[in-house]
């Protein structure tokens, strides 16, 4: 998998305890001309491109960047954002003018207590939900990610309950359930954040079945098939990372699902080892 994302900023208005992104303190954010070069390079081999950060919406020239990409006519422009800036509906209206734009945003909890404890930003849950609703009001395509780790995996059923009670099945083009890459701040806070995938997977079956029953298109990322209950393995679809960051363990060689597997985060194996992964025969 070739990288198709372009980081445009190091700054962020959240302080997530599980953030895997390098924080380049005292380093200037990329210049527009440098970003253009990265965009041009990605579009030589992909019709999909994703803008991320940091938090891209903090850039004053974000619309200029997106407009530059739009003129290149990609099939899809992904914008990975915490969506909090769209609390201001005027900005949601402006961003909605970009063609083929998909918003990608992550929900950490079913209420401000859980979500804000992870972002470590008071009010972030309130602003995110309002931002999502403003984006939907302006007909933006949204991919919702649910990132599970030690601080929230036992609340997964509550997160799903919140989604089904507050959003229509057509509001999200996809819901992705995934686990944390344990690098950077997530690695620094591993005693608080890191949880065995086996334990997380035990709490996934009923909530995911509830999403599917209610008509939400749902996929599972970064959970190897052998970790999942059998009736969830068909939803294990993809990865969000460069191949250098995910690997097979020595136990995976004879596995029948090897070609379909998302592999395992290298950072996860460094902390937990590979004993829980068993080849499917």
N, C-alpha and C positions, 0 to 999 in steps of 0.2 A: 504494500500500500504506500503510494507516494504521498508526501505531505501536500495538502491543498489549502492550508490555512496561512494567513499572513497576519502576524501580530502588528498592531498599529500603535500601541500605547503600553506603558509599564504601570501607569497610575491606576488606582481602583478606589471606588467609594465604598467597598466592602473590605472586611479584614478576615476573610474566611479561615477558620482553624484548619480546614482540610484542603486548602488551596495547593495544587501541585505545580503552579506556575512560578518560574524564577522571578524574584522581585529585584529589579536592578536599581538600587537606591542611588540617588544623586546622578543618575544617568539620564541624558536628554532623551525624550521620546523620538522615534524615527521621524525624519523629515519627509514631507510629501513626495519629493522627487525619489527618495529611496524606496518609499512604499510603492510608487508606480512601477519601479523596476522589479520588485518582488511580485507584484500583481501580473506584470507582463510575463514573467518567467513561469509562474504557476499556470497561466492560461495557454502556454505552449503545449502542455500535456493533459490539461483537464478542462472540461466545460463547467465544472463546479469549483467554486472558490469560497472560502470562509474567512471572514474578518474577525479577529479576536484580540485579546489583550492579556492583562489588564482589563479595563472596562472601556470599550471603544466609544461609547456614547459621551465620554468625557472630552473627546477631541472636538474642538470647535469646527474643524474642517471635515467632520465625518461625512456629511452630505456630499461634499466635494469628492471625497475618496470613493464613495458609493456610486456617484455619478460617473466617475472615470471608469469604474468597472462596468457599469450599465452600458456604456457606449461600446464596450468590447463584446457585448451580446453573449454573455455566458448563459447556460441553461438554468443556473441557480446561483444566487448570491446568499450565502449564509452569514448571519450576524450573531455571533455568540455574545450575549449580553445578560446582565442581571435584570434588565427591563425596568429598573427603578426610575430612570430618567423619564420614562414614558408615563409616569405619574402625572406629568404635564401633557395634557392631550394635544396641545399645539405641536409638540415635537412628534407625537405619533402620527399626526396628519401629514407632517412634512416628510417623514421617512416612508410613509405609505405611497409616495409618488414614485419611488424606485421600483422598476419592473423586476420581476423574478426574484424578489427578496423573500428570504425565509428567516424568521426570528428563531433563535435557539436559546432557551433559557432553562435554568435549573431550579427546581423546588426542593428544599431541604426539610420542610416540615409542614404540618397541617395547621399550625398556629404560630403566632409571633414568639411564643416561649421557646419552641423547638427550633424554628427557622432562624430567629435572631441570635440564639445561643451559638449557632454554627457560623453565621456571617459576622458575628460580634459587632453588629451595626444596628442599634435600636431603630425601629421603624422600617427596617428593610422588607419585612414580610408585607406590611400594609402597602408600601410603595410598589412592591413587585406585583401584588395582586391587582392593584389599581392600574398599573402599567399594562399588564396583560389584557385587562378588560378594555383599555383604551386602544390597544393594538387590534383587538378583535373587532371593536366598533368600526375601525378603519380598514377592515378586511385584510389584515396581514396574515400570512401563513405562519403558524407557530409550531415548532417542535419542542415539546416539554420533556425535560430530562428529570429523572428522580435519582439522585445520587445517594446510595446507601452505604453507611459505615456505622461504627460503634455507637455514635451519638443519636442515630435516628432509625436504625433498621427495625427496632421493635415497634416503631410508630408507623411502619409502612402501611398497615391496614387503615390507620387513621388518615394518612396522606391520601390514600385512594378514596376513602369516604369523603374527604374534603373536595377532591376533584369531581367526583360524581355528583355531589350536592351543589357545586358552584359553577360547573362548566358543562356545556353540551358536548356530546361525542364528536360533533363536527368542528368544535373549536380548535382542535389540535390535529394537524396532519399526521402526527405520530407522537406516541409517548414511549420514551426509552428509559428502561430501568437499568442502572449500571452501578458499578462499585468504584471506589476511589483509587486513583493512582497515588501511591504512597511516596511521593517525591516532594522536595522543597518543604513548605510549611507543614504539609500532611505528614512527612517523615519526621520533622522536628517534634510534632505532636502525636507520634505514633501510639503512645500509651493511652491517649484519649480517643484517637480516631480509628486506629487499625483494628479490624475484626476479621476472624477467619471466615472465608467465603462459605464454608459448610454451615456455619451458624446463621449467616445472613440468608442463605438459600432455604433454610427450614422455615423462614418467615415469609417466603415469597409466593407460595402456591396459591393460597386463597385470595390475596389481594390482586394478583395478576389475573386470575380467573374472573374476579369481579370486574376488572376493567374490560376484559374481553366480552364478558356476558352483557355488559352495558354498551358495547359497540365501539369502544375506544381502540383504535389500531395501536397495538403494543408490541414492542420488541425488547429483547434482553441483550445487553452488550457487556462484554468482558467477564462473562461467567462461563467457564468451560462446561461442556455438556455433562461431564461426569459428576459435577457438583450439584446439578439441578435435578429435581424430581423428573421422572420420565415424561410426564405429560406437559412439562414446560420446555423440554429440550428443543421442540420445533420452533420456539420463539427466540432462540439464541441465534442472533443474526449477524452481528458485526462488531467492529472495533472503531475506536476514534483516534487511533494512534499510529505513528510510524512503526513499521515492523521491528525496528531496532529496540523498541520499548517493550515488546511482548515476545515471549518464547514458549516452547514446549519444555516440560520437565522430562527427565529420563524415563519416567513412568509412562509417557505418552506414546512411545514408539509403535506398539502394536494396536493402537486404538482405531476402531472402525469410523469414528467421527472426526478423525484428524483433519480432513480437508474442510470440514464445516466449522471447526473450532476457532474461537476467538483468541486462543492461546492464553498465557498468564502474564500479568505484569511482572517484569523483572524485579521491580521494587517490592512486590508482594513476596516473591520467593526469597528475597534477601532477608525479610523479616520472619516469615513463617515456614520457609522450606516447602518441600513438595510432597510430603507424606499423604496429604488428603486427596491427591489427584490419582485416579485409578483409570487405566485404559478400559474403554468399553469394547467388549469382544463379542 
